[in-house]
Amino acid sequence: MRYLPLTQADRSAMLHKVGAATIDDLFVDVPAEARLSGPIAELPNHASELSVERQLSALARRNTVAGAVPFFLGCGSYKHHIPASVDHLIQRGEFLTAYTPYQPEIAQGTLQMLFEFQTQVARLLGCDVANASMYDGSTACWEAITMARRITRRAKALISAGLHPHYVAVAKTMARFTGDDLRTALPKLEAATDIATLIDQIDGDTSCVVVQYPDILGRVADLSQLASRAHEKGALLVAVVTEPVALGLLKSPGEMGADIVVGEGQALGVGLQFGGPYVGLFACKEKFVRQMPGRLCGETVDAEGKRGFVLTLSTREQHIRREKATSNICTNSGLCALAFSIHMTLLGEKGLRGLAEVNHAGASAAAERLTKVPGVELVNDGFFNEFTLKLSTEARPLVRRLAERNILAGVSLGRLYPGVHVLQNGLVVAVTETTTPEDIETLAVAIQEDLA
């Protein structure tokens, strides 16, 4: 929105219209002791549009822009190249609305877009059906846990040590109000995942097992045995995908038996944006569709036999009784879902596989180069485009020092798990198609100089 301050004439005209002599007359019902008697401390007075623009631009320049420096951050947010056509299309007036339409039954363009988004997500995650998106990956993960409780009528969820700690934190916060029993653990700096441990822990009280794929350390596991064990005990397998590009090469969780697959779609079509807005993905087996949160768009024909799209299912509290609602999420991330869908359409299946191959090749080259640095050891025995290094020193101070040299080296596990000593030497490095060989060499040399 443009910065458009009111003139004194504007204020006078509005006051005259409502029958007030001064602005203070509008607040006569507020006790005098509760009103401000002067300007707010440290808040600057009004300024011209040019002055405000210059000041905000100066503040923005204090940020380090991801594309301007060697960039290796990941852990759930990834810097991929987004074609210019994505932003061009989502900014068309038909799509760039202030809010998701409340009458989607007549907004055929919106419904068709969401229908195609659902189709892409379902195919990508290997499931029968997907909804019209969630707020983000972490809330989608929590919704999956509550969905599993409704289906199994059990309240104990086993959460893998490899699940993103932010996702775990969201689940723990929500579980305080629902009474869900969340069994969590911390990851270890080793190649093996905790799949075997999870298999042994599943019992007749388990509602679901939540596992990230690839996990927070970038490790890739076969989920088939975990799914089989969960089903033997009447539990569900919930898989979380934070890097959807990985599924261009890896077998989808749905193919390995996952009942519910959720994740973060930011990597496709949606930029980093300093943390948001993002778009949550949610898909499941068809037999569980009526317990799925959010909205579901479907294809039908009208009275004249013409193809059309409708809101098929919306089990949220705006539409049905609160106690019967599967979720209190009020809407979907419509614009971000559109960006995801456009990017997926531009790539196509062949393009997505090609993009995934480039990502993995770059990460493999980076891992090979970085492990030649004395004091650096690769933790993973398998990965997609993200892996964990064990350093001979604490990673967090090193990351800070490299950031001062305009090298965003990666994510320190000490930052994600503060106070956990065994993880302080872990550094998670992500590589995408935007990472150049020069970037990798710059990072390798910088780490070697720092560790020397």
NUMAR-552502 format. One record per residue (C-alpha): z, x, y. Coordinates in pm, 1 decimal, always signed. Layout:
<recs>
Z=Z | X=X | Y=Y
...
</recs>
This chain:
<recs>
Z=+0.0 | X=+0.0 | Y=+0.0
Z=-85.8 | X=+131.0 | Y=+345.1
Z=+191.0 | X=+211.5 | Y=+592.5
Z=+162.4 | X=-72.5 | Y=+848.4
Z=+465.2 | X=-101.1 | Y=+1080.4
Z=+510.4 | X=-420.3 | Y=+1278.6
Z=+470.4 | X=-424.9 | Y=+1654.7
Z=+727.1 | X=-578.7 | Y=+1886.5
Z=+482.7 | X=-860.9 | Y=+1955.3
Z=+461.9 | X=-929.4 | Y=+1580.8
Z=+840.5 | X=-950.0 | Y=+1555.0
Z=+869.6 | X=-1176.3 | Y=+1859.1
Z=+605.6 | X=-1415.3 | Y=+1727.0
Z=+778.8 | X=-1446.5 | Y=+1388.6
Z=+1122.7 | X=-1495.6 | Y=+1544.2
Z=+982.4 | X=-1766.9 | Y=+1771.3
Z=+825.8 | X=-1939.1 | Y=+1468.7
Z=+1156.4 | X=-1961.7 | Y=+1281.5
Z=+1355.7 | X=-2048.6 | Y=+1593.3
Z=+1559.5 | X=-1729.0 | Y=+1624.2
Z=+1615.2 | X=-1537.8 | Y=+1947.6
Z=+1679.1 | X=-1196.3 | Y=+1791.3
Z=+1665.2 | X=-1031.3 | Y=+1450.6
Z=+2046.7 | X=-1031.7 | Y=+1443.4
Z=+2035.8 | X=-1411.2 | Y=+1442.5
Z=+1883.6 | X=-1394.4 | Y=+1093.4
Z=+2203.1 | X=-1239.4 | Y=+959.8
Z=+2469.8 | X=-1462.4 | Y=+1113.9
Z=+2589.5 | X=-1563.6 | Y=+767.6
Z=+2675.5 | X=-1201.0 | Y=+682.3
Z=+3031.1 | X=-1106.0 | Y=+790.3
Z=+3031.5 | X=-870.9 | Y=+1087.5
Z=+3229.8 | X=-605.7 | Y=+898.1
Z=+2959.1 | X=-593.6 | Y=+631.4
Z=+2676.4 | X=-530.4 | Y=+876.8
Z=+2549.0 | X=-191.5 | Y=+986.6
Z=+2657.6 | X=-103.7 | Y=+1337.5
Z=+2398.0 | X=+170.0 | Y=+1380.5
Z=+2128.3 | X=+369.5 | Y=+1201.2
Z=+2182.1 | X=+476.2 | Y=+839.9
Z=+2307.7 | X=+834.6 | Y=+819.1
Z=+2041.6 | X=+1092.0 | Y=+724.2
Z=+1769.0 | X=+827.3 | Y=+719.0
Z=+1496.0 | X=+919.2 | Y=+969.8
Z=+1373.6 | X=+672.0 | Y=+1227.6
Z=+1033.3 | X=+510.4 | Y=+1197.8
Z=+732.5 | X=+740.0 | Y=+1238.5
Z=+358.9 | X=+711.0 | Y=+1278.3
Z=+133.5 | X=+674.8 | Y=+976.7
Z=-2.0 | X=+1026.4 | Y=+1029.0
Z=+347.3 | X=+1174.8 | Y=+1040.5
Z=+456.4 | X=+991.8 | Y=+726.7
Z=+141.6 | X=+1097.9 | Y=+543.9
Z=+196.7 | X=+1462.7 | Y=+635.4
Z=+560.7 | X=+1453.1 | Y=+531.0
Z=+491.1 | X=+1290.3 | Y=+193.9
Z=+200.1 | X=+1528.3 | Y=+130.5
Z=+430.9 | X=+1823.2 | Y=+196.0
Z=+680.6 | X=+1684.2 | Y=-54.4
Z=+405.7 | X=+1630.4 | Y=-313.3
Z=+291.9 | X=+1993.0 | Y=-278.8
Z=+632.9 | X=+2103.6 | Y=-401.8
Z=+539.6 | X=+1970.6 | Y=-746.7
Z=+362.0 | X=+2194.0 | Y=-995.3
Z=+42.8 | X=+2015.7 | Y=-1099.5
Z=-25.7 | X=+2041.1 | Y=-1471.7
Z=-394.0 | X=+2126.5 | Y=-1433.8
Z=-332.9 | X=+2409.5 | Y=-1188.8
Z=-132.0 | X=+2643.0 | Y=-1416.6
Z=-118.7 | X=+2745.2 | Y=-1784.6
Z=+34.4 | X=+2433.8 | Y=-1943.2
Z=+206.0 | X=+2417.9 | Y=-2283.1
Z=+444.9 | X=+2124.8 | Y=-2241.1
Z=+448.3 | X=+1852.9 | Y=-2506.0
Z=+725.5 | X=+1679.5 | Y=-2701.0
Z=+586.4 | X=+1331.2 | Y=-2652.5
Z=+374.6 | X=+1378.4 | Y=-2336.8
Z=+41.6 | X=+1557.1 | Y=-2359.8
Z=-218.0 | X=+1680.4 | Y=-2113.5
Z=-560.4 | X=+1576.2 | Y=-2239.4
Z=-885.4 | X=+1558.1 | Y=-2050.8
Z=-942.5 | X=+1201.6 | Y=-1932.5
Z=-1306.3 | X=+1117.8 | Y=-1850.4
Z=-1361.1 | X=+1015.2 | Y=-1489.4
Z=-1512.7 | X=+687.7 | Y=-1609.8
Z=-1170.6 | X=+573.8 | Y=-1736.1
Z=-1014.5 | X=+570.5 | Y=-1389.6
Z=-1332.6 | X=+425.4 | Y=-1239.6
Z=-1331.8 | X=+127.6 | Y=-1476.3
Z=-960.2 | X=+45.9 | Y=-1464.7
Z=-976.3 | X=+34.0 | Y=-1084.0
Z=-1228.6 | X=-247.5 | Y=-1082.7
Z=-1089.8 | X=-556.5 | Y=-915.3
Z=-1112.2 | X=-756.8 | Y=-1238.4
Z=-853.7 | X=-528.0 | Y=-1399.7
Z=-645.2 | X=-370.6 | Y=-1124.7
Z=-406.9 | X=-661.0 | Y=-1072.8
Z=-45.7 | X=-648.4 | Y=-961.4
Z=+81.2 | X=-793.3 | Y=-1287.8
Z=-25.8 | X=-909.0 | Y=-1630.1
Z=-171.5 | X=-1262.3 | Y=-1591.5
Z=+77.3 | X=-1533.8 | Y=-1679.8
Z=-204.6 | X=-1762.9 | Y=-1793.4
Z=-391.6 | X=-1535.0 | Y=-2035.5
Z=-541.6 | X=-1832.1 | Y=-2216.8
Z=-803.0 | X=-1861.3 | Y=-1942.7
Z=-839.3 | X=-1490.6 | Y=-1855.4
Z=-1109.2 | X=-1414.7 | Y=-2112.5
Z=-1174.7 | X=-1061.0 | Y=-1989.3
Z=-808.8 | X=-967.5 | Y=-2019.3
Z=-780.4 | X=-1126.2 | Y=-2362.3
Z=-1094.4 | X=-959.3 | Y=-2496.0
Z=-974.8 | X=-620.3 | Y=-2375.4
Z=-637.3 | X=-669.5 | Y=-2542.1
Z=-803.5 | X=-791.6 | Y=-2861.8
Z=-1014.1 | X=-476.4 | Y=-2878.3
Z=-712.1 | X=-261.3 | Y=-2793.0
Z=-523.3 | X=-419.7 | Y=-3083.4
Z=-815.1 | X=-351.8 | Y=-3316.8
Z=-829.0 | X=+14.8 | Y=-3216.2
Z=-453.4 | X=+62.0 | Y=-3251.9
Z=-443.6 | X=-107.3 | Y=-3592.3
Z=-725.5 | X=+111.7 | Y=-3724.8
Z=-577.5 | X=+427.6 | Y=-3572.6
Z=-228.9 | X=+370.1 | Y=-3715.8
Z=-357.4 | X=+241.3 | Y=-4049.6
Z=-203.5 | X=-106.2 | Y=-4024.5
Z=-324.4 | X=-464.3 | Y=-4064.3
Z=-231.6 | X=-588.8 | Y=-3719.5
Z=-120.0 | X=-453.2 | Y=-3380.8
Z=+20.8 | X=-623.0 | Y=-3073.2
Z=-101.7 | X=-609.1 | Y=-2713.4
Z=+117.0 | X=-302.4 | Y=-2637.2
Z=+478.1 | X=-233.8 | Y=-2542.9
Z=+638.4 | X=-61.3 | Y=-2245.6
Z=+643.6 | X=+285.0 | Y=-2404.8
Z=+701.4 | X=+466.1 | Y=-2731.8
Z=+1080.3 | X=+475.1 | Y=-2716.4
Z=+1121.0 | X=+99.5 | Y=-2662.7
Z=+860.0 | X=+32.1 | Y=-2930.3
Z=+1068.8 | X=+242.8 | Y=-3169.4
Z=+1379.8 | X=+37.3 | Y=-3095.6
Z=+1188.3 | X=-288.7 | Y=-3136.9
Z=+1077.1 | X=-167.0 | Y=-3480.4
Z=+1439.1 | X=-107.3 | Y=-3582.3
Z=+1544.0 | X=-457.2 | Y=-3475.7
Z=+1237.4 | X=-604.3 | Y=-3644.5
Z=+1339.7 | X=-433.4 | Y=-3969.9
Z=+1687.7 | X=-582.6 | Y=-3936.9
Z=+1542.7 | X=-932.5 | Y=-3902.8
Z=+1320.2 | X=-885.9 | Y=-4206.3
Z=+1572.4 | X=-721.9 | Y=-4441.0
Z=+1887.4 | X=-885.9 | Y=-4299.8
Z=+2050.2 | X=-543.3 | Y=-4307.6
Z=+2181.3 | X=-337.1 | Y=-4016.6
Z=+2183.0 | X=+26.9 | Y=-4129.6
Z=+1892.2 | X=+240.5 | Y=-4008.4
Z=+1838.3 | X=+598.3 | Y=-4123.7
Z=+1685.2 | X=+801.6 | Y=-3841.6
Z=+1514.2 | X=+1130.7 | Y=-3919.4
Z=+1642.2 | X=+1447.3 | Y=-3754.6
Z=+1282.9 | X=+1500.7 | Y=-3647.8
Z=+1269.1 | X=+1192.6 | Y=-3423.1
Z=+1241.2 | X=+1266.6 | Y=-3050.8
Z=+1596.4 | X=+1277.7 | Y=-2905.3
Z=+1493.0 | X=+1050.2 | Y=-2616.5
Z=+1386.1 | X=+786.2 | Y=-2867.9
Z=+1718.0 | X=+828.7 | Y=-3048.1
Z=+1904.8 | X=+791.1 | Y=-2718.0
Z=+1726.4 | X=+463.7 | Y=-2638.5
Z=+1806.3 | X=+330.1 | Y=-2985.3
Z=+2173.0 | X=+428.3 | Y=-2956.0
Z=+2199.6 | X=+260.6 | Y=-2616.3
Z=+2055.2 | X=-65.1 | Y=-2745.5
Z=+2254.9 | X=-54.4 | Y=-3069.7
Z=+2574.6 | X=-75.9 | Y=-2864.6
Z=+2483.4 | X=-437.4 | Y=-2790.6
Z=+2342.4 | X=-538.1 | Y=-3129.0
Z=+2581.5 | X=-372.2 | Y=-3370.7
Z=+2310.9 | X=-182.5 | Y=-3560.4
Z=+2443.5 | X=+110.6 | Y=-3761.0
Z=+2224.6 | X=+411.1 | Y=-3676.8
Z=+2260.0 | X=+718.1 | Y=-3899.2
Z=+2126.5 | X=+1021.1 | Y=-3712.1
Z=+2117.9 | X=+1398.3 | Y=-3755.4
Z=+2009.2 | X=+1706.7 | Y=-3563.2
Z=+1696.8 | X=+1905.7 | Y=-3655.5
Z=+1718.5 | X=+2258.5 | Y=-3789.7
Z=+1496.1 | X=+2552.6 | Y=-3701.0
Z=+1323.9 | X=+2570.6 | Y=-4036.9
Z=+985.3 | X=+2485.5 | Y=-4182.5
Z=+1102.3 | X=+2205.2 | Y=-4410.9
Z=+1137.7 | X=+1851.2 | Y=-4282.5
Z=+1427.5 | X=+1624.7 | Y=-4381.5
Z=+1217.5 | X=+1390.6 | Y=-4597.1
Z=+1403.5 | X=+1484.1 | Y=-4917.5
Z=+1738.7 | X=+1424.0 | Y=-4747.0
Z=+1628.4 | X=+1083.2 | Y=-4624.1
Z=+1506.8 | X=+984.4 | Y=-4970.5
Z=+1850.3 | X=+1062.8 | Y=-5115.4
Z=+2029.9 | X=+862.3 | Y=-4842.9
Z=+1842.9 | X=+534.0 | Y=-4886.7
Z=+2058.4 | X=+268.4 | Y=-5051.8
Z=+2085.7 | X=-108.1 | Y=-5082.9
Z=+2228.3 | X=-142.8 | Y=-4730.2
Z=+1942.6 | X=+38.1 | Y=-4557.2
Z=+1721.1 | X=-175.0 | Y=-4335.8
Z=+1471.3 | X=+96.3 | Y=-4247.3
Z=+1400.9 | X=+466.4 | Y=-4234.0
Z=+1261.1 | X=+595.5 | Y=-3905.6
Z=+1055.2 | X=+913.6 | Y=-3916.9
Z=+831.2 | X=+1081.8 | Y=-3658.9
Z=+484.3 | X=+1201.1 | Y=-3758.9
Z=+426.0 | X=+1482.5 | Y=-3660.5
Z=+793.6 | X=+1531.9 | Y=-3580.3
Z=+968.9 | X=+1676.8 | Y=-3275.2
Z=+911.2 | X=+2032.6 | Y=-3401.1
Z=+545.8 | X=+1960.4 | Y=-3475.4
Z=+596.3 | X=+1954.1 | Y=-3853.0
Z=+371.0 | X=+1730.0 | Y=-4062.1
Z=+506.4 | X=+1561.8 | Y=-4375.2
Z=+364.4 | X=+1342.8 | Y=-4650.5
Z=+539.0 | X=+1007.5 | Y=-4608.6
Z=+423.4 | X=+854.5 | Y=-4938.3
Z=+734.8 | X=+932.0 | Y=-5145.5
Z=+962.2 | X=+823.6 | Y=-4862.8
Z=+777.8 | X=+492.3 | Y=-4838.5
Z=+801.9 | X=+436.4 | Y=-5215.1
Z=+1175.3 | X=+507.2 | Y=-5222.1
Z=+1237.9 | X=+278.3 | Y=-4924.4
Z=+1048.3 | X=-5.0 | Y=-5089.2
Z=+1238.5 | X=+44.1 | Y=-5415.8
Z=+1560.3 | X=-20.7 | Y=-5224.7
Z=+1421.4 | X=-313.3 | Y=-5024.9
Z=+1403.3 | X=-112.6 | Y=-4700.9
Z=+1112.8 | X=-58.6 | Y=-4461.7
Z=+951.9 | X=+262.6 | Y=-4345.2
Z=+904.3 | X=+293.0 | Y=-3969.0
Z=+674.7 | X=+575.8 | Y=-3858.7
Z=+666.5 | X=+699.0 | Y=-3498.2
Z=+358.0 | X=+870.8 | Y=-3356.1
Z=+392.2 | X=+1038.3 | Y=-3016.0
Z=+53.8 | X=+1217.6 | Y=-3026.4
Z=-216.9 | X=+964.6 | Y=-3127.7
Z=-490.5 | X=+1230.3 | Y=-3115.8
Z=-331.4 | X=+1379.3 | Y=-3428.5
Z=-453.9 | X=+1080.0 | Y=-3627.7
Z=-809.2 | X=+1198.3 | Y=-3571.3
Z=-737.6 | X=+1452.7 | Y=-3847.1
Z=-417.9 | X=+1345.9 | Y=-4024.5
Z=-385.7 | X=+1059.0 | Y=-4270.3
Z=-243.2 | X=+758.8 | Y=-4087.6
Z=+115.5 | X=+647.8 | Y=-4158.9
Z=-9.8 | X=+306.9 | Y=-4269.7
Z=-223.1 | X=+469.7 | Y=-4540.6
Z=+91.1 | X=+640.9 | Y=-4673.2
Z=+284.4 | X=+314.7 | Y=-4700.7
Z=+456.6 | X=+275.7 | Y=-4364.3
Z=+547.0 | X=-87.8 | Y=-4295.8
Z=+571.9 | X=-55.4 | Y=-3917.7
Z=+401.8 | X=+213.8 | Y=-3711.1
Z=+487.6 | X=+259.2 | Y=-3345.6
Z=+427.2 | X=+525.6 | Y=-3088.5
Z=+326.2 | X=+643.0 | Y=-2746.2
Z=-34.7 | X=+600.0 | Y=-2634.3
Z=-12.7 | X=+816.9 | Y=-2320.7
Z=-228.3 | X=+1092.7 | Y=-2467.7
Z=-539.1 | X=+873.6 | Y=-2455.8
Z=-653.4 | X=+744.5 | Y=-2117.4
Z=-316.3 | X=+770.9 | Y=-1944.7
Z=-226.8 | X=+1083.0 | Y=-1746.8
Z=+110.2 | X=+1256.1 | Y=-1744.7
Z=+200.0 | X=+1091.7 | Y=-1411.5
Z=+534.7 | X=+1272.9 | Y=-1389.9
Z=+674.7 | X=+1056.9 | Y=-1668.1
Z=+513.4 | X=+716.9 | Y=-1638.6
Z=+397.8 | X=+450.3 | Y=-1660.3
Z=+311.7 | X=+491.7 | Y=-2027.5
Z=+199.5 | X=+253.5 | Y=-2301.9
Z=+375.5 | X=+173.9 | Y=-2628.3
Z=+183.3 | X=+115.3 | Y=-2952.2
Z=+310.8 | X=-126.3 | Y=-3217.5
Z=+147.0 | X=-216.7 | Y=-3549.7
Z=+263.0 | X=-345.6 | Y=-3886.9
Z=+162.3 | X=-501.2 | Y=-4216.6
Z=+20.1 | X=-852.8 | Y=-4185.4
Z=+302.8 | X=-1012.1 | Y=-4383.3
Z=+547.7 | X=-912.5 | Y=-4109.0
Z=+337.5 | X=-1035.0 | Y=-3816.7
Z=+563.3 | X=-1327.2 | Y=-3724.8
Z=+851.8 | X=-1088.1 | Y=-3670.8
Z=+647.8 | X=-859.2 | Y=-3448.5
Z=+762.2 | X=-843.2 | Y=-3083.4
Z=+541.1 | X=-881.1 | Y=-2779.6
Z=+209.6 | X=-1062.2 | Y=-2762.1
Z=-83.6 | X=-1091.5 | Y=-3000.8
Z=-433.4 | X=-1188.8 | Y=-2889.4
Z=-681.0 | X=-1341.5 | Y=-3133.0
Z=-1046.8 | X=-1438.9 | Y=-3160.4
Z=-1155.3 | X=-1800.2 | Y=-3209.6
Z=-1428.7 | X=-2047.3 | Y=-3114.7
Z=-1411.4 | X=-2326.7 | Y=-2858.8
Z=-1509.3 | X=-2693.4 | Y=-2900.5
Z=-1873.4 | X=-2598.4 | Y=-2852.9
Z=-1861.0 | X=-2323.1 | Y=-3111.5
Z=-1865.8 | X=-2040.7 | Y=-2858.7
Z=-1670.4 | X=-1722.0 | Y=-2922.6
Z=-1346.7 | X=-1699.0 | Y=-2727.2
Z=-1010.4 | X=-1527.7 | Y=-2716.3
Z=-663.4 | X=-1681.0 | Y=-2707.4
Z=-299.5 | X=-1581.7 | Y=-2703.4
Z=-235.3 | X=-1629.3 | Y=-3074.0
Z=+129.4 | X=-1531.5 | Y=-3096.9
Z=+399.4 | X=-1467.4 | Y=-2838.1
Z=+747.1 | X=-1480.3 | Y=-2986.6
Z=+927.2 | X=-1374.6 | Y=-2672.2
Z=+1198.0 | X=-1550.1 | Y=-2479.9
Z=+963.3 | X=-1667.9 | Y=-2204.2
Z=+781.5 | X=-1888.9 | Y=-2452.7
Z=+1042.7 | X=-1997.2 | Y=-2707.5
Z=+1419.1 | X=-2038.3 | Y=-2728.8
Z=+1599.5 | X=-1713.3 | Y=-2658.8
Z=+1788.7 | X=-1715.5 | Y=-2988.3
Z=+1457.9 | X=-1744.8 | Y=-3174.1
Z=+1274.2 | X=-1478.1 | Y=-2973.2
Z=+1187.6 | X=-1151.2 | Y=-3145.3
Z=+1204.2 | X=-960.4 | Y=-2818.0
Z=+1302.1 | X=-998.8 | Y=-2454.6
Z=+1015.6 | X=-775.6 | Y=-2344.2
Z=+839.1 | X=-983.7 | Y=-2081.8
Z=+493.2 | X=-833.9 | Y=-2076.6
Z=+263.9 | X=-563.7 | Y=-2207.3
Z=+145.8 | X=-246.7 | Y=-2032.6
Z=-189.7 | X=-407.9 | Y=-1958.5
Z=-353.1 | X=-151.5 | Y=-1731.2
Z=-243.2 | X=+146.8 | Y=-1940.1
Z=-358.2 | X=-33.4 | Y=-2254.8
Z=-697.0 | X=-80.7 | Y=-2089.8
Z=-714.0 | X=+291.3 | Y=-2005.2
Z=-626.5 | X=+374.4 | Y=-2368.3
Z=-892.9 | X=+137.8 | Y=-2497.9
Z=-1165.0 | X=+269.4 | Y=-2265.3
Z=-1091.2 | X=+630.1 | Y=-2361.6
Z=-1096.4 | X=+539.6 | Y=-2731.1
Z=-1426.1 | X=+356.1 | Y=-2686.1
Z=-1582.9 | X=+652.3 | Y=-2506.7
Z=-1471.0 | X=+886.6 | Y=-2784.5
Z=-1557.4 | X=+669.9 | Y=-3081.5
Z=-1446.3 | X=+764.5 | Y=-3430.4
Z=-1662.1 | X=+1078.9 | Y=-3441.3
Z=-1548.6 | X=+1187.5 | Y=-3098.0
Z=-1181.7 | X=+1139.9 | Y=-3181.8
Z=-1218.9 | X=+1354.7 | Y=-3493.0
Z=-1398.6 | X=+1619.9 | Y=-3290.7
Z=-1128.4 | X=+1614.9 | Y=-3023.7
Z=-859.3 | X=+1648.1 | Y=-3289.4
Z=-1040.0 | X=+1945.8 | Y=-3444.8
Z=-1056.7 | X=+2123.7 | Y=-3109.7
Z=-684.2 | X=+2060.9 | Y=-3054.6
Z=-584.4 | X=+2196.0 | Y=-3393.0
Z=-809.3 | X=+2500.3 | Y=-3363.2
Z=-660.2 | X=+2583.9 | Y=-3024.1
Z=-306.3 | X=+2545.6 | Y=-3150.8
Z=-381.0 | X=+2765.0 | Y=-3452.7
Z=-520.3 | X=+3037.4 | Y=-3225.7
Z=-215.2 | X=+3011.5 | Y=-3000.4
Z=+29.1 | X=+3033.8 | Y=-3290.8
Z=-152.0 | X=+3337.4 | Y=-3428.8
Z=-146.2 | X=+3516.6 | Y=-3092.6
Z=+210.8 | X=+3429.7 | Y=-2996.2
Z=+361.1 | X=+3536.8 | Y=-3328.8
Z=+220.8 | X=+3885.3 | Y=-3270.4
Z=+474.1 | X=+3919.2 | Y=-2988.9
Z=+785.7 | X=+4106.9 | Y=-3106.0
Z=+1082.6 | X=+3870.8 | Y=-3123.0
Z=+870.9 | X=+3557.8 | Y=-3179.8
Z=+863.3 | X=+3375.8 | Y=-3515.0
Z=+670.4 | X=+3063.0 | Y=-3616.6
Z=+892.6 | X=+2791.6 | Y=-3761.5
Z=+624.4 | X=+2555.1 | Y=-3895.9
Z=+434.6 | X=+2590.3 | Y=-4219.9
Z=+198.0 | X=+2317.6 | Y=-4096.7
Z=+122.0 | X=+2152.3 | Y=-3763.0
Z=-143.6 | X=+1969.0 | Y=-3560.4
Z=-150.1 | X=+2078.9 | Y=-3195.8
Z=+220.3 | X=+2144.7 | Y=-3146.4
Z=+449.1 | X=+2396.1 | Y=-3311.5
Z=+792.8 | X=+2552.5 | Y=-3270.6
Z=+869.2 | X=+2916.9 | Y=-3210.0
Z=+1201.9 | X=+3084.8 | Y=-3283.5
Z=+1271.8 | X=+3346.9 | Y=-3018.8
Z=+1499.4 | X=+3649.6 | Y=-3028.7
Z=+1672.1 | X=+3513.9 | Y=-2717.7
Z=+1770.9 | X=+3177.7 | Y=-2573.0
Z=+1457.0 | X=+2983.1 | Y=-2483.0
Z=+1574.0 | X=+2781.8 | Y=-2182.6
Z=+1628.1 | X=+3074.4 | Y=-1939.7
Z=+1295.8 | X=+3221.2 | Y=-2051.7
Z=+1119.7 | X=+2892.3 | Y=-1980.4
Z=+1270.5 | X=+2885.3 | Y=-1632.6
Z=+1166.3 | X=+3241.3 | Y=-1558.0
Z=+810.1 | X=+3173.0 | Y=-1672.0
Z=+799.9 | X=+2854.1 | Y=-1462.9
Z=+883.1 | X=+3066.2 | Y=-1158.9
Z=+567.5 | X=+3261.9 | Y=-1242.9
Z=+369.4 | X=+2933.4 | Y=-1262.7
Z=+352.2 | X=+2935.8 | Y=-1643.2
Z=+475.8 | X=+2612.2 | Y=-1802.9
Z=+557.6 | X=+2774.2 | Y=-2133.5
Z=+669.8 | X=+2473.6 | Y=-2337.0
Z=+984.2 | X=+2273.1 | Y=-2402.8
Z=+1308.6 | X=+2446.1 | Y=-2489.0
Z=+1501.1 | X=+2275.9 | Y=-2768.1
Z=+1810.4 | X=+2372.7 | Y=-2570.4
Z=+1693.2 | X=+2130.0 | Y=-2304.5
Z=+1634.4 | X=+1848.4 | Y=-2552.6
Z=+1959.1 | X=+1917.2 | Y=-2741.9
Z=+2201.6 | X=+2066.9 | Y=-2488.5
Z=+2506.9 | X=+2229.1 | Y=-2639.1
Z=+2363.0 | X=+2259.6 | Y=-2991.4
Z=+2383.3 | X=+2635.0 | Y=-3047.0
Z=+2155.4 | X=+2657.4 | Y=-3351.4
Z=+1863.9 | X=+2515.1 | Y=-3149.9
Z=+1896.8 | X=+2725.0 | Y=-2835.2
Z=+1633.1 | X=+2977.0 | Y=-2947.3
Z=+1368.0 | X=+2714.8 | Y=-3020.6
Z=+1057.7 | X=+2675.4 | Y=-2804.5
Z=+811.4 | X=+2390.4 | Y=-2869.7
Z=+456.2 | X=+2479.5 | Y=-2765.1
Z=+175.5 | X=+2222.3 | Y=-2731.1
Z=-193.9 | X=+2304.0 | Y=-2704.3
Z=-475.8 | X=+2063.8 | Y=-2621.0
Z=-845.2 | X=+2086.0 | Y=-2540.1
Z=-745.1 | X=+2163.4 | Y=-2179.6
Z=-577.3 | X=+2490.6 | Y=-2287.1
Z=-802.2 | X=+2793.6 | Y=-2246.3
Z=-789.0 | X=+3124.8 | Y=-2436.8
Z=-693.5 | X=+3283.3 | Y=-2104.8
Z=-393.8 | X=+3049.0 | Y=-2081.5
Z=-280.7 | X=+3152.5 | Y=-2428.9
Z=-314.5 | X=+3521.0 | Y=-2346.4
Z=-125.7 | X=+3472.7 | Y=-2019.8
Z=+161.6 | X=+3309.4 | Y=-2205.7
Z=+170.5 | X=+3572.9 | Y=-2478.0
Z=+178.9 | X=+3860.0 | Y=-2229.6
Z=+443.0 | X=+3690.3 | Y=-2016.6
Z=+672.6 | X=+3624.6 | Y=-2313.6
Z=+631.2 | X=+3982.3 | Y=-2434.9
Z=+720.1 | X=+4120.8 | Y=-2091.1
Z=+1021.7 | X=+3891.2 | Y=-2068.6
Z=+1152.9 | X=+3977.5 | Y=-2414.0
Z=+1095.6 | X=+4351.0 | Y=-2372.7
</recs>
